[in-house]
Amino acid sequence: MAKVRISQVRSIIKRPNDQKLTIKALGLGKINKSVEVEYTPQIAGMVKKVSHLVSVTEL
């Protein structure tokens, strides 16, 4: 699997609770925080759910 860098670019204020929990599950929570993870199908689903809040960069 390829590694990707996921960065939070927008706030989770006034977002539904499931989106807030997805951001936390990705290891994010603050704007401009980034994590490097393997791009598994589970991660891809989480990114799709909050794609308007994060940016994804392949490494």
Buried (B, 14 or more C-beta within 10 A) or exposed (E): EEEBEBBBEEEBEEBEEEBBBBBEEBEBEEEEBEBEBEBEEEBEEBBEBBEEBBEBEEE
